[in-house]
Each structure stands twice: as structure tokens, then as C-alpha cells.
Amino acid sequence: MTLFETLQVPVLAERMSRVKESPSSRVADRVRAFQEAGRVVLPLTIGEPDFDTPDHVKDAAIAAIRAGETKYTSANGTPALRKAIISRLRRKTGQSYGTEEMCLGGGAKQLIFLAFVATLDEGDEVIVPAPYWVSYPDMVTVNGGRPVIVGTTPAEGYKLTPGRLREAITDRTKWVVLNTPNNPTGAVYGEEELRGLADVLRAHPHVSVLCDEIYDEINFGARPVPSAVTVAPDLRERIFLVNGVSKAYAMTGWRIGYGAGAASLCGAIGTLQSQSSSCPSSVSQAAAVAALDGGREFIDRTVRIYTERRDLLVAGLGEIDGLRPTVPQGGFYVWTDASALMGAVTPSGVRLVSDADLAEHILETSGVVVITGDSYGFPGHFRASFALSSDTIREAVAGLAHSVSLLRRQR
């Protein structure tokens, strides 16, 4: 036996058994496989704007490169970006945050992960309302915590209610996650709803709130989207706001997110980042400054387009027998109840008993790709994106209608 034959691969840590591959990544792999086979695919799975980053933002990045702003920055970002974020937070929340009360990261996703790294001990609980963004439970689990999934209902607007929150809190509860506007449902918490949740939290001072507001500029109602810290400023030390430039400014690949909350938490996140990725990209930070300080023309224009696409997709899905779409208040997804199709039989004789069965039938018969509701902790549904051209949306709706028409259902 040679030396090379005796070498072994590294043994993975036990924690890796707790985390699953992102459902979005699995779907992307499936789409690529179909495309490589020469199949036409219509992905209603897009989780990013289909618009290009605004020119003034790209120009700011180019200028930063030419000026030599390509070195390490503080783990907490450049002074210019911190100033832009402080101004944006004041406009949005009415609260004045200090530089020690904010943190920067490679996207909002990284900051949520690092917040859990910094705060969760083995067995700590995190309340996650369902439907939820696919990454929350696994982020909690891989960091030793226990996600406590709390179901919502269509009648409640797919939102966490004070009563359900009160019932879910225990002595081990560390966080409750609020995502508003919500991915996948598009639900937006109003001020009165946030006040009701805050009333519950005042009786439980050991519980903090992680507010994921990454879609707050893509909303179809009141502006700005209400923030928990605005309606409950007395809980400010227990509220961690997370946001970024990815969705509002079509900057998903630039990877800049920011958080605001207690100085101790933000300091801990900064320490973790200094020992992992050192700092966010210097060039991306310059671009983010231009985005945050550059006015609302791009946002207002794209939201008008999103509104037209939303109405087109909702109307199209609503005309398909067996599908019940929910009109989103924010984000760029339509959450659709497809539970009436469960138990139906495909032309090949397969009975649909799961979300995966339905998604596979749709993909095979029309090339349309959706992300299944069980990925969001809510089976019997699917998420469809309208971050696509109107022509693509029409084509996808026609494909869905065809796929559903092929099913044999008991009446």
C-alpha cells in the first residue's frame, strides 16, 4: 500500500449532519440539467431582480477601482458607507444609530448567520413563523439552536400573531424571526400588528427579534414598510435589523448587507467577520454608498414594473382551476395554494401525494419550474417569482395551465 492510498479525506464535523442543501440550489441544479439536455425551461424560481445594477452605482465602483480603493477596510466598513447606512436607517425608522450599533457583511444572509453564531448556545430556541425563507431553520440548527416552527394561516395573512408568539415562547427562546416583506408570501406586517407582537415581547425580556427587511423597498402599499423599532423604540436594544442593497438596487452579486442593533451584538459580529472574511469588498462598499445616497428613481421605476408583473401573474394563476394565489404586498413572489391538486393523477398514472410530485409533473409537462411549499415549511403550496419579463410570465402561466389540465381529479 502506498502513502497516497493510506491518506483519508477530512472527517466532517457532526454539525454538518444538521444542515441541508438549499432547496433553491437543488432547483437550480435541476434546471441546469434540463437545459443541458436541450429542454426548454421557464424558471419561476428567480430570487433576484432581472434588472441591471444602476449605471451610477457601477460608475462609483469603477471610480473606486481607479482611485485605488481596493484594499482591506475595517470589518465594520468604510466611514462613507457607515454614514450612508445611518442616514438610510434614520429615514426609514426615525432612529439615530451610532457606528458601534451597526455591522457590515457580505450580504444580509451572512449577517443573519453570524448573528446566530454570536448568540446561540446549544439548545437555544429560535421562533420561525412558517412559511419561512428556506435558510432560517438550517442557520439555527447548524449553530446548535433549535428552530421552533410556528405555523400561520391564510386568514391571518400568513403572519405571526401575538397569541401564537406567546404560546411558542419558552425559557430557552433566544430569538423570534420576522421577515417583512416576507419571502415567500409577500406579507407585510402593519404597525398595529407589530405593536401587538411588541406587547408580548415586553413580558419576555430574554427574547430578541431578528427583523429581516431585505425586501422593504419592493412593496406595493405604504412606504416605508413599518419597522418594529419604529413602533417599539423601547425594545431597540433587543431588535436586530438586517437589510442590504441586493434586492432594491439589483446588486445581488455585489454582496453588501448591513445590520443595526445592540452595540454588543454588532461588535461580536464584527469580531467574527474579522476572523473569517476580514471585511466586505471595498469596491462593493463604494457602490453601495452610491446606491443608498442616489435617490429613489431606480426603485420607483422598478416597483412600478414589478406591480404590473405581479398583477399579471396573480391574474393568470387565479384563472387556473385548482390554484389559489395570494396577492403579495411586497417582494417579487406569488405564494400559491395548490393543495386542491393533491391526490390528482398524471397521464402516466402517478398520483400526486407531495409537493415534489406536483413540481416534477409541471416540469416534465411544461418546462415550468417552481419552488415547492415544503421548502418553506408549508406543504401544498408553491412560490412563483415575477422577477421576469411579462412575456415569460405569460408563457409560464400558459405552461402551468397546460400541466394542470392534464391531471385527473376526483370531484
C-alpha positions as CSV (number, residue, x, y, z in Angstrom):
1,M,0.0,0.0,0.0
2,T,1.4,3.4,-1.0
3,L,1.4,6.5,1.1
4,F,-1.3,8.1,-1.1
5,E,-3.5,5.0,-0.6
6,T,-3.4,5.5,3.2
7,L,-4.4,9.1,3.1
8,Q,-8.0,9.8,4.1
9,V,-10.3,12.7,3.4
10,P,-11.1,15.1,6.4
11,V,-13.8,13.7,8.6
12,L,-16.7,16.1,8.6
13,A,-18.0,17.6,11.8
14,E,-21.2,16.3,13.3
15,R,-22.8,19.7,12.8
16,M,-22.8,19.1,9.0
17,S,-25.4,16.4,9.5
18,R,-27.8,19.1,10.7
19,V,-27.7,21.2,7.6
20,K,-29.3,20.5,4.2
21,E,-28.5,21.9,0.8
22,S,-30.6,25.0,0.0
23,P,-33.8,24.0,-1.9
24,S,-33.1,26.9,-4.3
25,S,-29.7,25.4,-5.1
26,R,-31.3,22.0,-5.8
27,V,-33.8,23.5,-8.1
28,A,-31.1,25.4,-9.9
29,D,-29.2,22.2,-10.5
30,R,-32.4,20.6,-11.9
31,V,-32.9,23.5,-14.2
32,R,-29.3,23.2,-15.5
33,A,-29.7,19.5,-16.1
34,F,-32.8,20.1,-18.2
35,Q,-31.1,22.9,-20.2
36,E,-28.0,20.7,-20.8
37,A,-30.4,18.1,-22.2
38,G,-31.8,20.7,-24.7
39,R,-35.1,21.1,-22.9
40,V,-36.8,24.5,-22.7
41,V,-37.2,25.6,-19.1
42,L,-39.3,28.5,-17.7
43,P,-37.9,29.1,-14.2
44,L,-40.4,30.9,-11.9
45,T,-37.7,30.4,-9.2
46,I,-35.7,33.6,-9.8
47,G,-34.7,35.1,-6.4
48,E,-33.1,38.2,-7.7
49,P,-34.1,41.3,-9.8
50,D,-33.8,40.8,-13.5
51,F,-32.8,44.4,-13.9
52,D,-29.2,45.5,-14.2
53,T,-27.4,47.4,-11.5
54,P,-28.0,51.2,-12.0
55,D,-25.3,52.9,-14.0
56,H,-24.4,55.4,-11.3
57,V,-23.7,52.6,-9.0
58,K,-21.5,50.8,-11.5
59,D,-19.7,54.1,-12.2
60,A,-19.0,54.6,-8.5
61,A,-17.4,51.1,-8.4
62,I,-15.3,51.9,-11.4
63,A,-14.2,55.2,-9.9
64,A,-13.2,53.4,-6.7
65,I,-11.1,50.9,-8.6
66,R,-9.3,53.7,-10.5
67,A,-8.7,55.6,-7.3
68,G,-7.0,52.6,-5.7
69,E,-9.8,51.9,-3.2
70,T,-9.0,48.2,-3.5
71,K,-7.5,47.4,-0.1
72,Y,-8.8,46.0,3.2
73,T,-11.3,48.2,5.0
74,S,-12.4,48.0,8.6
75,A,-14.5,44.9,9.4
76,N,-17.2,47.4,10.1
77,G,-17.0,49.1,6.7
78,T,-15.8,52.4,5.3
79,P,-16.8,55.7,7.0
80,A,-18.7,56.7,3.8
81,L,-20.8,53.6,3.9
82,R,-21.5,53.8,7.6
83,K,-22.7,57.3,7.1
84,A,-25.0,56.3,4.2
85,I,-26.5,53.5,6.3
86,I,-27.0,55.7,9.3
87,S,-28.9,58.2,7.1
88,R,-31.0,55.5,5.5
89,L,-31.9,54.0,8.9
90,R,-32.9,57.4,10.1
91,R,-35.2,58.0,7.1
92,K,-36.7,54.5,7.4
93,T,-37.1,54.1,11.2
94,G,-36.8,57.5,12.7
95,Q,-34.0,56.1,14.9
96,S,-30.4,57.5,15.1
97,Y,-27.9,54.7,15.2
98,G,-24.3,55.1,16.1
99,T,-21.5,53.4,14.2
100,E,-21.0,51.0,17.1
101,E,-24.6,49.9,16.6
102,M,-24.2,48.7,13.1
103,C,-22.3,46.0,11.2
104,L,-21.4,45.2,7.6
105,G,-21.2,41.9,5.9
106,G,-21.1,40.0,2.6
107,G,-24.8,40.2,2.2
108,A,-27.7,40.2,4.7
109,K,-27.6,36.4,4.6
110,Q,-24.1,36.4,6.2
111,L,-25.1,38.8,8.9
112,I,-28.1,36.6,9.9
113,F,-25.8,33.6,10.1
114,L,-23.2,35.5,12.1
115,A,-25.9,36.8,14.5
116,F,-26.8,33.2,15.3
117,V,-23.2,32.2,15.6
118,A,-22.7,35.0,18.1
119,T,-25.7,34.4,20.2
120,L,-26.9,30.7,20.1
121,D,-25.8,28.2,22.7
122,E,-26.7,24.5,22.4
123,G,-30.4,24.1,22.7
124,D,-31.4,27.7,22.5
125,E,-34.7,28.2,20.6
126,V,-35.5,30.5,17.7
127,I,-39.1,31.0,16.8
128,V,-39.5,30.9,13.0
129,P,-43.0,31.6,11.5
130,A,-43.9,29.4,8.6
131,P,-43.9,30.0,5.6
132,Y,-40.3,31.0,6.1
133,W,-37.3,31.8,4.0
134,V,-35.6,28.4,3.4
135,S,-32.3,29.2,5.2
136,Y,-33.5,30.3,8.6
137,P,-34.0,26.8,10.2
138,D,-30.7,25.4,8.9
139,M,-28.8,28.5,10.0
140,V,-30.3,28.0,13.5
141,T,-29.6,24.2,13.6
142,V,-26.0,24.3,12.3
143,N,-25.2,26.8,15.2
144,G,-26.6,24.5,17.8
145,G,-30.0,26.0,18.2
146,R,-33.5,24.6,17.8
147,P,-35.8,26.2,15.3
148,V,-39.4,26.3,16.7
149,I,-41.6,26.5,13.6
150,V,-44.9,28.3,14.2
151,G,-47.5,27.9,11.6
152,T,-49.6,30.7,10.3
153,T,-52.8,30.7,8.2
154,P,-54.2,32.4,5.1
155,A,-56.8,34.0,7.3
156,E,-54.0,35.6,9.3
157,G,-52.3,36.8,6.2
158,Y,-49.6,34.2,6.8
159,K,-48.3,36.4,9.7
160,L,-47.3,35.6,13.2
161,T,-50.0,36.7,15.7
162,P,-49.5,37.7,19.3
163,G,-51.3,34.7,20.6
164,R,-49.2,32.2,18.6
165,L,-46.0,34.1,19.6
166,R,-47.0,33.9,23.3
167,E,-47.7,30.2,23.1
168,A,-44.3,29.5,21.5
169,I,-42.0,31.4,23.9
170,T,-40.2,29.3,26.5
171,D,-37.3,29.9,28.9
172,R,-34.9,28.8,26.1
173,T,-36.2,31.2,23.5
174,K,-33.4,33.5,22.3
175,W,-34.9,35.0,19.1
176,V,-38.0,35.4,17.1
177,V,-37.5,36.0,13.3
178,L,-39.7,38.5,11.5
179,N,-39.3,38.7,7.7
180,T,-41.3,41.7,6.3
181,P,-42.0,41.8,3.4
182,N,-42.0,38.1,3.7
183,N,-40.3,35.6,1.3
184,P,-42.2,33.6,0.1
185,T,-45.6,35.0,0.8
186,G,-45.1,38.8,0.2
187,A,-46.9,39.5,3.6
188,V,-46.1,42.9,5.2
189,Y,-46.6,43.5,8.9
190,G,-48.6,46.6,9.6
191,E,-47.9,48.9,12.6
192,E,-50.7,47.6,14.7
193,E,-49.6,44.0,14.1
194,L,-46.0,44.9,15.1
195,R,-47.3,46.6,18.2
196,G,-49.2,43.5,19.2
197,L,-46.1,41.4,18.9
198,A,-44.1,44.0,20.9
199,D,-46.6,43.9,23.7
200,V,-45.9,40.1,24.0
201,L,-42.2,40.6,23.9
202,R,-42.2,43.2,26.7
203,A,-43.2,40.4,29.1
204,H,-40.3,38.3,27.9
205,P,-37.1,40.3,28.2
206,H,-34.9,37.4,27.3
207,V,-36.3,37.2,23.8
208,S,-34.8,39.3,20.9
209,V,-36.2,40.0,17.5
210,L,-34.3,39.5,14.2
211,C,-36.0,41.6,11.6
212,D,-35.1,40.7,8.0
213,E,-36.2,43.6,5.9
214,I,-34.3,42.9,2.7
215,Y,-37.4,43.4,0.5
216,D,-38.6,46.6,2.2
217,E,-38.2,48.8,-0.8
218,I,-40.1,46.4,-3.1
219,N,-43.5,47.0,-1.6
220,F,-46.9,47.8,-3.1
221,G,-48.5,49.7,-0.2
222,A,-47.4,52.1,2.4
223,R,-43.9,53.5,2.3
224,P,-41.7,52.9,4.1
225,V,-42.6,49.4,5.3
226,P,-43.2,49.7,9.0
227,S,-40.3,48.6,11.2
228,A,-40.5,47.0,14.6
229,V,-38.0,49.5,16.1
230,T,-40.2,52.4,14.9
231,V,-43.3,51.2,16.7
232,A,-41.5,49.9,19.7
233,P,-38.4,52.1,20.3
234,D,-38.2,50.9,23.9
235,L,-37.2,47.4,22.5
236,R,-34.4,48.8,20.3
237,E,-31.6,47.0,22.2
238,R,-33.4,43.7,21.5
239,I,-34.2,44.3,17.8
240,F,-31.6,43.5,15.2
241,L,-32.5,45.0,11.8
242,V,-31.0,43.3,8.8
243,N,-31.0,44.8,5.3
244,G,-28.8,45.3,2.3
245,V,-28.6,46.6,-1.3
246,S,-29.2,43.2,-3.1
247,K,-32.9,43.4,-3.9
248,A,-33.7,47.1,-4.0
249,Y,-30.8,48.1,-6.3
250,A,-30.4,44.8,-8.3
251,M,-27.0,44.2,-6.6
252,T,-27.2,40.6,-5.5
253,G,-23.7,39.8,-6.7
254,W,-22.1,42.7,-5.0
255,R,-22.7,41.1,-1.6
256,I,-23.2,44.0,0.8
257,G,-25.6,43.7,3.7
258,Y,-25.9,45.7,6.9
259,G,-27.3,45.2,10.4
260,A,-28.3,47.6,13.2
261,G,-28.9,46.7,16.8
262,A,-27.2,46.4,20.2
263,A,-23.6,47.5,20.2
264,S,-22.6,44.3,21.9
265,L,-24.1,42.1,19.2
266,C,-22.7,44.3,16.3
267,G,-19.3,44.2,17.9
268,A,-19.4,40.4,18.2
269,I,-20.4,40.1,14.5
270,G,-17.6,42.4,13.6
271,T,-15.1,40.2,15.5
272,L,-16.4,37.1,13.8
273,Q,-16.1,38.7,10.4
274,S,-12.5,39.9,11.2
275,Q,-11.6,36.2,11.8
276,S,-13.4,34.9,8.8
277,S,-13.8,37.1,5.7
278,S,-11.9,40.1,7.2
279,C,-14.2,42.7,5.7
280,P,-16.8,43.3,2.9
281,S,-15.4,44.1,-0.6
282,S,-14.0,47.6,-0.7
283,V,-15.3,48.2,-4.2
284,S,-18.7,46.9,-3.4
285,Q,-18.9,49.2,-0.5
286,A,-18.2,52.2,-2.7
287,A,-21.0,51.0,-5.0
288,A,-23.4,50.6,-2.0
289,V,-22.8,54.2,-1.0
290,A,-23.8,55.4,-4.4
291,A,-26.9,53.2,-4.2
292,L,-28.0,54.4,-0.8
293,D,-27.3,58.0,-1.5
294,G,-28.5,58.1,-5.1
295,G,-32.2,58.8,-4.7
296,R,-35.3,56.8,-5.5
297,E,-35.6,56.9,-9.3
298,F,-34.4,53.4,-9.9
299,I,-36.5,51.9,-7.0
300,D,-39.7,53.7,-8.0
301,R,-39.3,52.7,-11.7
302,T,-38.7,49.1,-10.9
303,V,-41.5,48.8,-8.4
304,R,-43.9,50.1,-11.0
305,I,-42.8,47.4,-13.3
306,Y,-43.0,44.8,-10.5
307,T,-46.5,45.9,-9.8
308,E,-47.6,45.2,-13.4
309,R,-45.9,41.8,-13.4
310,R,-47.4,40.9,-10.0
311,D,-50.9,41.7,-11.3
312,L,-50.3,39.7,-14.5
313,L,-49.0,36.6,-12.6
314,V,-51.7,36.7,-9.9
315,A,-54.5,37.0,-12.5
316,G,-53.0,34.2,-14.6
317,L,-52.6,31.8,-11.7
318,G,-56.1,32.7,-10.4
319,E,-57.7,31.5,-13.7
320,I,-56.2,28.0,-13.4
321,D,-58.6,25.6,-11.7
322,G,-57.1,24.3,-8.5
323,L,-54.7,27.1,-7.8
324,R,-55.3,29.9,-5.3
325,P,-52.7,32.7,-5.5
326,T,-52.2,35.2,-2.7
327,V,-51.7,38.9,-3.7
328,P,-48.3,39.9,-2.3
329,Q,-47.9,43.2,-0.5
330,G,-44.1,43.2,-1.1
331,G,-41.2,41.3,-2.7
332,F,-41.4,39.7,-6.1
333,Y,-43.1,36.3,-5.4
334,V,-46.6,35.0,-5.6
335,W,-47.4,32.4,-2.9
336,T,-49.9,29.9,-4.4
337,D,-52.1,27.3,-2.7
338,A,-52.1,24.1,-4.8
339,S,-53.4,21.8,-2.2
340,A,-56.5,21.1,-4.3
341,L,-54.3,19.2,-6.8
342,M,-53.0,16.8,-4.2
343,G,-54.3,13.3,-5.0
344,A,-54.7,14.0,-8.7
345,V,-53.3,11.5,-11.2
346,T,-51.0,12.3,-14.0
347,P,-51.4,10.9,-17.6
348,S,-48.7,8.3,-16.7
349,G,-50.7,7.1,-13.8
350,V,-48.7,8.7,-11.0
351,R,-50.8,10.0,-8.0
352,L,-49.6,13.3,-6.7
353,V,-49.0,12.9,-2.9
354,S,-46.4,15.5,-2.3
355,D,-45.2,18.9,-3.4
356,A,-42.3,17.3,-5.2
357,D,-44.7,15.1,-7.2
358,L,-46.5,18.2,-8.4
359,A,-43.4,20.2,-9.2
360,E,-42.0,17.2,-11.2
361,H,-45.2,16.9,-13.1
362,I,-45.2,20.6,-14.0
363,L,-41.5,20.5,-15.0
364,E,-41.9,17.4,-17.2
365,T,-45.1,18.5,-19.0
366,S,-44.5,22.3,-19.5
367,G,-40.9,23.0,-18.5
368,V,-42.1,25.4,-15.8
369,V,-40.1,25.4,-12.6
370,V,-41.4,26.4,-9.2
371,I,-40.1,26.0,-5.6
372,T,-42.3,23.8,-3.5
373,G,-44.1,24.9,-0.4
374,D,-42.5,22.2,1.8
375,S,-39.2,24.0,1.2
376,Y,-40.7,26.9,3.2
377,G,-42.3,24.7,5.9
378,F,-45.7,24.9,4.3
379,P,-46.7,21.9,2.1
380,G,-49.4,22.1,-0.5
381,H,-48.2,25.4,-2.0
382,F,-45.5,26.8,-4.3
383,R,-43.6,30.0,-4.8
384,A,-43.5,31.7,-8.2
385,S,-41.3,34.6,-9.0
386,F,-42.3,37.6,-11.1
387,A,-38.7,39.0,-11.4
388,L,-39.1,38.1,-15.1
389,S,-40.4,39.7,-18.3
390,S,-44.1,39.9,-18.9
391,D,-43.8,37.7,-21.9
392,T,-42.0,35.0,-19.9
393,I,-44.7,35.2,-17.2
394,R,-47.4,34.8,-19.8
395,E,-45.6,31.8,-21.3
396,A,-45.1,30.2,-17.9
397,V,-48.8,30.7,-16.9
398,A,-49.8,29.0,-20.1
399,G,-47.5,26.1,-19.3
400,L,-48.9,25.8,-15.8
401,A,-52.4,25.8,-17.2
402,H,-51.5,23.0,-19.6
403,S,-49.9,20.9,-16.8
404,V,-52.9,21.2,-14.5
405,S,-55.3,20.4,-17.4
406,L,-53.6,17.1,-17.8
407,L,-54.4,15.9,-14.3
408,R,-57.3,13.7,-13.5
409,R,-59.0,14.8,-10.3
410,Q,-61.8,13.4,-8.2
411,R,-64.7,15.8,-7.9
